[in-house]
Amino acid sequence: MDIDDDFRLITGLKNIYPHQRETIEHILNGESVVLRAPTGSGKSEAVIVPFLTNINKTLPSQLIYSLPVRVLVDDLSRRFAKYSNVKGVNVAGHHGKRIETPLFYPPIIITTIDQTVGAYVCTPLSLPLRAGNIPAGAVSSAFLVFDEVHTFDPERALQSALILAKHSSKLNLPFVFMSATMPDVFLEKLGEIFDFKRVDANEKDILIRKNRKVHVYWEGKDKTLAGEDVIENYNKSKGKLIVICNTVSKAQDIYKEVENEVGCETVLLHSRFLEEDRKRKEEKLKDIFGKNSNKKGILISTQVIEVGLDISCDTMLTELSPIDSLIQRAGRCSRWGGSGFLHVYDVEKPSPYKVDIMKDTRAEIEKFEGELFDWETEKLLVNIVLGKYVEKWLKTENMARILSTLSQAAFEGNKRLAEDAVRSIFSCDISIHDAPDTLENVYCLKTINVHVGVLRKFFNDDNPTMWELVDNNIISDDSSSIIPQRIYDVESILPYHFYIVHPDCISYDENRGLLFEPGGNNFGFMEKEEEKIVEYDCKRETWVEHSKRTVDAFNHILLPRYKFAIERFASALKVEYDEFLERLQVSMLLHDIGKLNEGWQAKIGWDGKEPLAHSDVYVGRLPSHAPISAYALSSVFYEWNPEFGQAFYFALAHHHSVRASKMPKYKLIDGWENCLRQLSVPDAYIDKIKADGEGGKLSGTFPELSNHVKLYRTYTFVSRLLRISDRIATGGGEDAILRYENWYGNV
């Protein structure tokens, strides 16, 4: 079957565009791609088709597709699920409000860029830290795709994406960057960082773009958007008008002016709505502004509609914004062809955007008086306005700064640092409740994210009754005490924190959103879609039985799916595939050698016959054994190769908890050698195993991310293979195998 046939079979679309075919050809060859194409040109299809046809051939067994916002994840995961069903491959959508696969199991994972970055540094945002190297191994071995990269924070998220791509290239793993508005100089600079194939779409090849005519009008300097402009332009339109403001307060003011002044449904959408209300509004917008809809209406919104919503209008009014933002907004005007009109209004303040880019954008948009806003014009404007900023964004020191942040996040397990590598954390979560100290699950209150400056101004102006939730880890790493503390000082209001405001001081309206006005009601509790980490009811199992089951799980379930990645890792480490595979299998067999410690066996209730790996009787908290396993096998690992031996060493030390570092004093039981010989472990290995140790702190935590990329990725990859194999073996029997088979699908 050729590319065209595969494309039609998987997508159900009749025609393939030239840029799609070219992208597919490069990906099938295992090459990295940077694709620049306008909205509605099928960029996503150019990625999913080659992946589904070449899994584990010229591509890894997992695709991790990173997007800037949650709504895009929800839409694309639904579309990809339909495509991948043709090949029997599973898809999961994953983000902070949809925790579908925290361990990154399925072959296709659609997620947000912050989830991908957090996972990569063993600091997952939706998972306890102790399991962090499982999703990290997925990112380290996957086919990475970064879409809508023009919306990434150029000094944070973009830098993180570039770092991940650069690290993938060191292992010869392909990646893809996609965008509609990348300046030419950006593409040229990328060529200095890594090798890739550049693909540019031609608008004339894309039918809906070819027949689309959007005319832009600059409304004049100091002419700002008002409610009367909305009413006047709606009466001139064909019945579908979209208004985009730069701030929530401006959008709320405009909505208040026009909601009862026009004879159609008026919808307000911005970032300060509760999740369920926002979803309800988005569905309503699709009904009014979706393809083939004959309904009339007005949407008043903020930049939240720039990506994700598949809606269109014949007339759009927008406040001035940076050129790439304006292009995204214009993409919602005559989206499926035909004529449209875009009116751009001046603003009194550039906020929330940077002054220089707003000034440069205004200088170009001021020239428009009904001119056509096609893709060639868009690319030209992007080059003029943004081109001069690219060199600043791609300075070596910017990438070095973010790499340092990622390294520190990995070392400390600091989720805040992981987030800081993606976006400027100038926001915080707030909820409404009159007595947070009476709630047992206060963190499950519904929340709304607001800029910290807005909350500070509200505090100064109205001095509301407000609390901060303080999380004191006073019991253990896995337990905490949540204490609501009253806020008395505006300086105490900080980004990333969680605050609760008394309803006497603030309110919420399902049509207008969060209002800094008194008279509200308590928020309710969230309901999250969540895949819990399975905790198994262990059966009594001997140490030898469990070791065999672990290596069997690896050989029969993981090895077929990760063969391509294992080959790439072996090649990058300059060892033969068979040698690398043998090391993996030995690690699977001996990962629990620390359980042969006399103290561990005594605690689990060993009868002196066959040493145990698990008991069917609860015996309380067992001593740590994973660091003992690593220490006991250290001479074996480092004889293989000092560098990649370190990756195996820490993978074993962390096969129950990332960053485990303390090793208790131990002595292996008499006859431990016979247990290993039952597994056919060569005497050459047995002779090097350390049968006892004084205990103490393991040297280091795991390979350092910034200076040892191949080693760090090997550590995370081996950790993933080991921990999943161990989990399957611990689950026991056919049920455990079927559970993981269902996640992986037909790969």
C-alpha positions in Angstrom: 0.0 0.0 0.0 1.4 3.4 -0.9 1.2 6.7 1.0 -1.9 7.9 -0.7 -3.8 4.7 0.0 -2.6 4.7 3.7 -3.7 8.3 4.0 -7.2 7.6 2.6 -7.6 4.5 4.7 -6.6 6.0 8.0 -8.1 9.5 7.7 -11.1 8.9 5.4 -10.1 11.9 3.4 -10.0 11.7 -0.4 -7.1 14.0 -1.2 -3.6 14.4 0.3 -1.9 17.8 0.0 1.7 18.0 -1.3 3.1 19.2 2.1 1.4 16.3 3.8 2.9 13.7 1.4 6.4 15.3 1.7 6.2 15.3 5.5 5.0 11.7 5.6 7.9 10.6 3.3 10.5 12.2 5.6 8.9 10.7 8.8 8.7 7.2 7.2 12.5 7.6 6.5 13.0 8.2 10.2 13.9 11.9 9.6 13.0 14.9 11.8 10.7 17.5 10.2 9.8 21.2 10.8 6.5 21.8 9.0 5.1 25.3 8.4 1.5 25.3 7.2 -1.6 27.4 7.7 -4.5 26.5 9.9 -6.8 23.9 8.4 -4.1 22.4 6.3 -4.0 18.9 7.9 -0.7 19.1 9.8 -1.8 16.5 12.4 -2.7 14.0 9.7 0.8 14.3 8.3 2.1 12.9 11.6 -0.4 10.3 12.6 -0.4 8.4 9.2 3.3 7.6 9.1 3.3 6.7 12.8 0.5 4.2 12.5 2.0 2.6 9.4 5.6 2.4 10.7 5.5 1.7 14.4 8.6 -0.1 15.5 10.0 -0.1 12.0 11.5 3.3 11.3 9.7 5.0 14.2 9.5 4.3 18.0 6.5 2.5 19.5 5.2 5.6 21.1 4.1 9.0 19.8 3.9 11.9 22.4 2.1 14.8 20.8 2.5 18.1 22.8 0.1 21.0 22.5 -0.1 24.4 24.2 -3.6 24.2 25.7 -6.0 21.6 27.1 -8.8 22.2 24.7 -6.6 21.2 21.8 -5.7 18.0 23.6 -9.4 17.1 24.0 -10.2 17.8 20.3 -7.2 16.1 18.8 -7.4 13.0 21.0 -10.9 12.4 19.8 -9.8 12.8 16.1 -6.8 10.6 16.6 -8.8 7.9 18.3 -10.9 7.6 15.2 -7.9 7.4 12.9 -5.9 4.9 15.1 -8.9 2.6 15.5 -8.2 1.6 11.9 -5.0 0.0 13.1 -6.2 -1.1 16.5 -3.8 1.3 18.3 -4.9 3.1 21.5 -4.9 6.8 22.2 -5.0 8.7 25.4 -5.6 12.4 26.0 -3.9 13.7 29.1 -3.7 17.0 30.9 -4.3 18.5 34.4 -8.1 18.2 34.2 -8.0 14.8 32.4 -5.6 12.6 34.1 -6.0 9.7 31.7 -2.5 8.1 31.6 -0.1 9.5 34.2 2.3 6.7 33.5 2.2 7.3 29.7 1.2 3.8 28.8 -0.6 3.9 25.4 1.2 4.1 22.0 -0.3 7.5 21.3 -0.4 10.2 23.9 -1.9 13.6 23.2 -0.9 16.0 26.0 0.1 19.5 26.9 3.7 20.8 26.7 3.9 21.2 30.5 2.9 17.6 31.1 5.6 16.4 28.6 8.3 18.6 30.1 7.4 17.6 33.7 7.4 13.9 32.7 10.8 14.2 31.1 12.5 15.5 34.2 11.0 12.8 36.5 8.7 15.4 38.0 5.3 14.5 36.6 2.6 17.1 37.2 -0.2 14.6 37.6 1.5 11.8 39.5 3.3 11.2 42.8 7.0 11.9 42.5 8.0 8.4 43.5 6.8 7.0 40.1 8.3 9.8 38.1 10.9 7.8 36.1 8.1 5.7 34.4 6.7 8.5 32.2 10.2 10.0 31.9 11.3 6.8 30.1 8.4 7.2 27.7 9.4 10.8 26.7 13.1 9.7 26.4 12.3 6.9 23.9 9.3 8.3 22.0 8.6 10.1 18.7 8.1 13.6 19.9 5.8 16.1 18.1 5.4 19.7 19.1 2.4 21.5 17.5 1.4 25.1 17.5 4.9 26.0 18.6 4.3 29.7 17.8 2.1 29.8 20.9 4.8 28.5 23.2 6.5 31.1 25.5 9.6 31.8 23.4 11.9 32.1 26.5 10.5 29.0 28.3 8.3 26.4 26.6 9.9 26.9 23.2 13.4 26.5 24.8 12.2 23.3 26.7 10.8 21.8 23.4 14.1 22.6 21.6 16.1 20.9 24.4 13.9 17.8 24.3 14.3 17.7 20.5 18.0 18.2 20.7 18.3 15.4 23.2 16.3 13.1 21.0 18.6 13.9 18.1 21.5 12.6 20.1 19.8 9.2 20.1 18.8 9.5 16.5 15.1 9.6 17.5 13.0 11.6 15.2 10.9 14.7 16.2 8.5 17.1 14.5 7.9 20.9 15.0 4.7 22.3 13.5 3.4 25.9 13.2 1.6 28.3 11.0 3.7 31.4 11.9 7.4 30.6 12.2 9.6 33.3 10.8 12.2 32.3 8.2 15.1 33.3 10.4 13.7 31.0 13.1 13.8 28.0 10.7 17.3 29.0 9.6 18.5 29.2 13.3 17.0 25.8 14.0 19.2 24.4 11.4 22.2 25.4 13.5 20.9 23.4 16.5 20.0 20.1 14.8 19.3 18.4 11.5 15.8 18.3 10.1 13.8 18.4 6.8 12.0 21.6 6.3 8.5 21.5 4.7 6.5 24.5 3.6 2.9 24.3 2.5 1.5 26.2 -0.5 -1.8 27.9 0.3 -2.9 27.4 -3.3 -2.9 23.7 -2.8 -5.4 23.9 0.1 -8.9 24.3 -1.1 -10.4 26.0 1.9 -7.5 28.5 2.0 -7.6 29.0 -1.7 -11.3 30.1 -1.6 -10.9 32.2 1.6 -10.8 36.0 1.3 -10.4 38.0 4.6 -10.0 41.7 4.4 -8.4 43.7 7.2 -9.3 47.2 8.3 -7.3 49.3 10.8 -9.9 51.4 12.7 -7.4 54.2 13.4 -5.0 55.3 16.1 -6.7 55.8 19.5 -9.9 54.2 18.2 -10.6 51.7 21.0 -13.3 48.9 20.9 -16.6 49.8 22.6 -20.1 48.1 22.9 -21.5 50.4 20.2 -19.0 49.1 17.7 -20.2 45.5 18.4 -23.8 46.4 17.9 -23.2 48.4 14.7 -21.1 45.7 13.1 -23.4 42.9 14.1 -26.3 44.7 12.3 -24.0 44.9 9.2 -22.9 41.3 9.3 -24.5 38.1 8.1 -25.3 37.1 11.7 -22.1 35.7 13.0 -19.8 38.2 14.8 -16.8 37.4 17.0 -15.2 40.0 19.3 -11.8 39.4 20.8 -10.5 41.5 23.7 -7.0 41.4 25.3 -8.2 41.3 28.9 -11.0 39.6 30.8 -12.2 42.8 32.4 -12.6 44.4 28.9 -14.5 41.4 27.6 -16.8 41.4 30.6 -17.5 45.2 30.2 -18.3 44.8 26.5 -20.6 41.8 27.2 -22.5 43.9 29.8 -23.0 46.6 27.3 -24.4 44.5 24.5 -26.0 41.3 26.0 -29.5 42.8 26.0 -29.1 45.1 23.0 -29.1 42.7 20.1 -31.7 40.2 19.0 -29.5 37.1 19.1 -27.7 34.9 21.6 -24.6 36.6 23.0 -21.9 34.4 24.6 -19.0 35.5 26.8 -15.9 33.2 27.0 -12.7 33.8 28.9 -10.3 32.1 31.3 -12.2 32.8 34.5 -14.9 30.3 34.1 -15.3 27.1 36.0 -14.4 24.0 33.9 -18.0 22.8 33.4 -19.3 26.2 32.4 -16.4 26.7 30.0 -17.1 23.3 28.3 -20.8 24.1 28.1 -20.1 27.4 26.4 -17.6 25.8 24.0 -20.3 23.3 22.9 -22.8 26.2 22.5 -20.2 28.1 20.3 -19.8 25.0 18.1 -23.5 24.9 17.7 -23.7 28.6 16.7 -20.4 29.2 14.9 -19.6 25.6 13.8 -19.4 24.4 10.2 -22.7 24.3 8.4 -24.6 26.1 11.2 -27.3 28.5 10.2 -27.7 30.1 13.6 -26.9 33.7 14.5 -24.9 35.0 17.4 -22.2 37.1 19.0 -19.2 35.7 20.8 -17.2 38.1 23.1 -14.0 36.5 24.1 -10.3 36.8 24.9 -7.3 35.1 23.4 -8.6 31.8 24.8 -10.2 31.2 21.4 -6.9 31.7 19.4 -6.3 27.9 19.3 -8.5 24.9 19.7 -12.1 26.0 18.9 -13.2 25.0 15.3 -15.5 28.0 14.8 -15.9 30.8 12.2 -17.6 34.1 11.6 -18.0 36.4 8.7 -17.1 39.5 10.7 -14.5 39.8 13.5 -13.6 42.8 15.8 -10.4 42.5 17.6 -8.1 44.6 19.8 -4.6 45.0 18.6 -2.3 42.1 19.6 1.1 40.8 18.5 1.1 39.7 14.8 1.2 35.9 15.5 -1.8 36.4 17.8 -3.6 38.4 15.2 -3.1 35.7 12.6 -4.5 33.1 15.0 -7.5 35.3 15.6 -8.0 35.9 11.9 -8.0 32.2 11.5 -11.5 32.2 13.0 -12.8 34.5 10.3 -14.2 32.8 7.2 -12.4 29.6 8.4 -13.9 27.4 5.7 -13.7 29.7 2.8 -15.7 32.7 1.5 -15.3 36.4 2.3 -14.7 37.9 5.8 -13.9 41.1 7.4 -11.4 41.7 10.2 -11.5 45.1 12.1 -8.5 45.9 14.3 -8.9 48.4 17.1 -6.2 50.2 19.0 -5.6 49.7 22.7 -4.9 52.1 25.5 -2.3 49.8 27.1 -0.3 46.9 25.6 -1.0 44.6 28.6 -0.8 41.7 28.7 1.6 41.8 25.8 5.1 43.3 25.4 5.4 46.9 24.4 7.9 46.5 21.6 6.1 43.7 19.7 2.8 45.6 20.0 4.4 48.7 18.7 5.9 46.9 15.7 2.6 45.1 14.9 0.7 48.4 15.0 3.2 49.9 12.5 2.4 47.2 10.0 -1.4 46.9 10.6 -1.9 50.6 10.3 -1.2 50.1 6.6 -4.2 47.9 6.1 -7.4 49.5 4.7 -9.3 46.5 3.3 -6.3 44.6 2.0 -6.3 40.8 1.7 -4.9 38.9 4.6 -3.8 35.7 2.9 -1.0 33.3 4.1 1.7 34.9 2.0 0.9 38.3 3.7 0.8 36.6 7.1 4.3 35.0 6.5 5.6 38.4 5.4 4.3 40.2 8.5 5.7 37.5 10.8 9.1 37.9 9.2 9.0 41.7 9.5 7.6 41.9 13.1 9.0 38.8 14.7 12.1 38.1 12.7 14.3 40.5 14.7 13.3 38.9 18.0 14.3 35.3 17.0 18.0 35.9 17.5 17.2 37.1 21.1 15.0 34.1 21.7 17.5 31.6 20.5 20.5 32.9 22.3 22.6 30.1 23.7 22.2 31.5 27.2 18.4 31.2 27.1 18.6 27.5 26.3 21.3 27.1 28.9 19.1 28.8 31.5 16.1 26.6 30.9 18.3 23.5 30.8 19.7 24.5 34.2 16.1 24.9 35.4 15.1 21.4 34.1 18.2 19.9 35.6 17.4 21.4 39.0 13.7 20.3 38.7 14.9 16.7 38.0 17.4 16.7 40.9 15.0 18.1 43.4 11.7 16.7 42.1 10.4 20.3 42.1 7.2 20.6 40.2 7.2 24.4 40.4 10.6 24.5 38.6 9.2 22.1 35.9 6.3 24.5 35.3 8.7 27.5 35.3 10.5 25.9 32.4 7.3 26.1 30.4 5.7 29.4 31.3 6.1 32.5 33.5 4.3 31.6 36.6 2.5 34.9 37.2 -0.8 33.2 38.1 -2.4 31.4 41.0 -5.5 29.3 41.7 -8.4 30.8 43.7 -11.6 29.2 45.0 -14.6 30.6 47.0 -15.5 29.2 50.4 -16.5 30.7 53.8 -14.9 28.0 56.0 -11.9 26.2 54.3 -10.6 25.0 57.7 -13.6 22.7 58.0 -13.0 20.8 54.8 -11.1 17.5 54.7 -10.4 17.6 51.0 -9.9 21.3 50.5 -7.6 20.8 47.5 -10.5 19.3 45.6 -12.4 22.6 45.6 -13.1 23.9 42.1 -10.7 26.6 41.2 -10.2 29.4 38.7 -6.7 30.6 37.6 -6.0 34.3 37.8 -3.0 36.6 37.3 -1.4 37.3 40.6 -1.4 41.0 39.9 -5.2 41.0 39.5 -5.6 39.3 42.8 -3.1 41.7 44.5 -5.1 44.7 43.2 -8.3 43.2 44.4 -6.7 42.7 47.9 -5.5 46.2 48.0 -8.7 47.7 46.8 -11.2 45.7 48.9 -9.1 44.0 51.6 -11.1 40.7 51.3 -11.1 37.8 53.8 -8.7 35.5 52.1 -6.7 32.4 53.0 -3.6 30.6 51.5 -3.5 26.8 51.6 -0.1 25.9 53.1 1.1 22.3 52.5 3.4 21.1 55.3 5.1 17.8 54.6 5.4 16.9 58.3 4.6 13.2 58.1 6.4 11.7 55.1 7.0 12.3 51.5 3.6 10.9 50.7 1.6 12.6 53.4 0.9 16.2 54.2 -1.1 18.5 56.4 -3.1 21.2 54.6 -3.5 24.4 56.7 -5.6 27.4 55.5 -3.7 30.5 56.7 -5.4 33.9 56.7 -3.7 36.5 54.4 -3.1 39.9 55.9 -0.4 41.3 53.6 -0.6 41.8 49.8 3.1 40.7 49.6 2.1 37.3 50.7 0.1 36.7 47.5 2.5 34.8 45.2 2.3 33.0 41.9 1.6 29.3 41.8 -0.1 29.3 45.2 -3.7 28.3 46.0 -6.0 31.0 47.7 -9.5 30.9 49.0 -11.7 34.0 49.2 -14.7 34.4 51.4 -18.0 34.7 49.3 -18.9 37.9 51.1 -16.1 39.5 49.1 -16.2 37.8 45.7 -18.7 36.2 43.4 -19.2 34.0 40.3 -21.8 34.1 37.6 -22.2 31.3 35.0 -22.7 33.8 32.2 -20.0 36.4 33.2 -17.5 34.3 35.1 -15.5 35.3 38.2 -16.5 38.7 39.4 -14.5 40.8 41.9 -17.8 41.8 43.5 -19.4 40.7 46.8 -22.3 38.3 47.1 -21.0 34.9 46.0 -21.6 31.3 47.0 -19.2 28.5 48.0 -17.6 26.6 45.2 -18.2 22.8 45.0 -15.7 20.0 44.5 -14.0 18.9 41.3 -14.6 15.6 39.6 -11.5 14.5 37.8 -11.1 11.8 35.2 -8.3 9.9 36.8 -6.4 6.7 36.2 -5.2 5.6 39.6 -1.9 3.8 39.9 -2.9 0.2 40.4 -2.0 -1.2 43.8 -1.9 -4.9 43.7 -3.1 -7.4 46.3 0.1 -9.5 46.3 0.0 -13.2 46.3 2.6 -15.3 48.1 5.4 -15.6 45.7 9.0 -16.9 46.0 11.9 -14.7 45.0 12.8 -17.0 42.1 9.2 -17.1 40.8 9.0 -13.3 40.8 12.3 -12.8 39.1 11.3 -15.2 36.3 7.9 -13.5 35.9 9.6 -10.1 35.7 11.9 -11.1 32.9 9.1 -13.0 31.1 6.9 -9.8 31.2 9.8 -7.9 29.7 10.5 -10.5 27.0 6.9 -11.1 25.9 5.2 -7.7 26.4 7.8 -4.8 26.5 10.6 -6.1 24.3 8.3 -6.5 21.1 7.1 -2.9 21.6 10.3 -1.3 22.4 12.7 -3.1 20.1 13.2 0.0 17.9 14.1 2.2 20.9 16.4 -0.5 22.4 18.3 -0.6 19.1 18.6 3.2 19.1 19.9 3.3 22.7 22.4 0.5 22.1 23.7 2.4 19.0 24.0 5.7 20.8 25.9 4.0 23.7 28.1 2.2 21.1 27.3 -1.3 22.3 25.9 -4.2 20.4 22.1 -4.7 20.5 22.5 -8.2 21.9 24.8 -7.0 24.7 22.4 -4.2 25.7 19.5 -6.6 25.6 21.4 -9.0 27.9 22.1 -6.3 30.4 18.4 -5.4 30.4 17.4 -9.1 31.0 20.0 -9.5 33.8 18.6 -6.4 35.5 15.1 -7.8 35.3 16.2 -11.0 36.9 18.2 -9.4 39.7 16.3 -6.2 40.4 15.1 -7.6 43.7 18.3 -9.1 45.0 18.0 -6.6 47.9 15.0 -8.7 49.1 17.5 -11.6 49.8 18.7 -9.5 52.7 18.4 -11.3 56.0 16.4 -8.4 57.6 14.0 -8.2 54.7 13.3 -12.0 54.7 12.8 -12.0 58.5 10.3 -9.2 58.3 8.2 -10.8 55.5 8.0 -14.1 57.5 10.3 -16.4 55.6 10.2 -20.0 56.8 13.8 -20.7 55.9 13.0 -22.6 52.8 12.4 -20.7 49.5 13.1 -17.0 50.0 10.0 -14.8 49.3 9.4 -11.8 47.0 5.8 -11.2 48.2 3.6 -12.4 51.0 -0.2 -12.8 51.1 -0.2 -11.7 54.7 0.2 -8.1 55.7 3.4 -7.7 57.6 3.6 -3.9 57.9 6.2 -1.6 56.3 9.1 -3.6 54.8 12.7 -2.4 54.9 14.0 -0.6 51.8 15.5 -3.1 49.3 15.9 -1.3 45.9 19.1 0.7 46.9 20.6 -2.6 48.3 19.9 -4.2 44.9 21.8 -1.4 43.1 24.7 -1.5 45.6 25.0 -5.3 45.5 25.2 -5.3 41.7 27.4 -2.1 41.3 30.5 -4.0 40.4 28.6 -5.9 37.7 27.1 -2.7 36.3 30.3 -0.7 36.2 32.3 -3.5 34.7 29.9 -3.5 31.7 30.7 0.2 31.0 31.4 2.9 33.6 28.9 5.2 31.8 25.9 3.2 30.9 26.5 1.0 34.0 25.6 4.1 36.1 22.2 4.3 34.3 21.4 0.7 35.2 22.7 1.2 38.8 20.3 4.1 39.5 17.4 2.4 37.6 17.6 -0.5 40.1 18.1 1.9 43.1 14.9 3.7 42.0 12.6 0.9 40.9 10.3 1.7 43.7 10.9 5.4 44.3 12.7 8.0 42.2 15.5 9.8 44.2 15.8 7.0 46.8 19.2 7.4 48.2 19.5 5.8 51.7 20.8 2.2 51.9 20.3 0.2 55.1 23.0 -2.1 56.4 22.5 -5.5 55.0 23.7 -9.1 54.7 22.4 -11.5 52.1 20.9 -14.8 53.4 22.9 -18.0 53.3 22.4 -19.8 50.0 21.6 -16.6 48.0 23.9 -17.9 45.3 21.7 -20.9 44.7 18.7 -18.6 44.1 20.7 -16.9 41.3 21.8 -20.2 39.8 18.2 -21.3 39.6 17.8 -18.3 37.2 20.9 -19.4 35.2 22.9 -16.3 36.3 26.5 -16.9 35.2 29.1 -17.4 38.0 31.1 -14.5 36.5 28.2 -12.2 37.7 27.6 -14.0 41.0 31.3 -13.6 41.9 31.1 -9.8 41.6 27.9 -9.4 43.8 28.5 -7.7 47.1 26.8 -9.9 49.7 26.9 -7.4 52.5 27.2 -3.6 53.1 27.5 -1.2 56.0 24.7 1.0 54.7 24.7 4.8 54.2 23.9 7.2 51.4 24.2 6.2 47.8 26.6 8.4 45.8 24.6 10.8 43.7 20.9 10.6 42.8 20.8 9.8 39.0 22.7 10.9 35.9 22.8 14.7 35.6 20.5 15.9 32.8 22.5 18.9 31.5 25.9 17.2 31.0 25.0 13.5 30.4 22.0 13.4 28.1 22.5 9.9 26.7 23.1 8.6 30.2 20.1 10.4 31.7 17.8 9.1 28.9 19.2 5.6 29.3 18.5 5.7 33.1 14.9 6.8 32.5 14.4 4.2 29.7 15.8 1.3 31.7 13.7 2.5 34.7 10.5 2.4 32.6 11.2 -1.0 31.2 12.1 -2.4 34.7 9.3 -0.8 36.6 6.5 -1.8 34.2 7.9 -5.3 33.9 7.9 -5.5 37.7 4.4 -4.2 38.0 3.1 -6.8 35.5 4.9 -9.6 37.3 3.6 -8.3 40.7 0.1 -8.2 39.4 0.4 -11.9 38.6 -1.2 -14.1 36.0 -3.1 -13.5 32.8 -5.2 -10.6 34.2 -2.1 -8.4 34.7 -0.9 -9.2 31.1 -4.4 -8.4 29.7 -4.5 -5.1 31.6 -1.3 -3.9 30.0 -2.2 -5.4 26.6 -5.3 -3.3 26.6 -3.3 -0.1 27.2 -0.8 -0.8 24.5 -3.2 -2.0 21.9 -2.1 -3.5 18.6 1.6 -2.5 18.5 
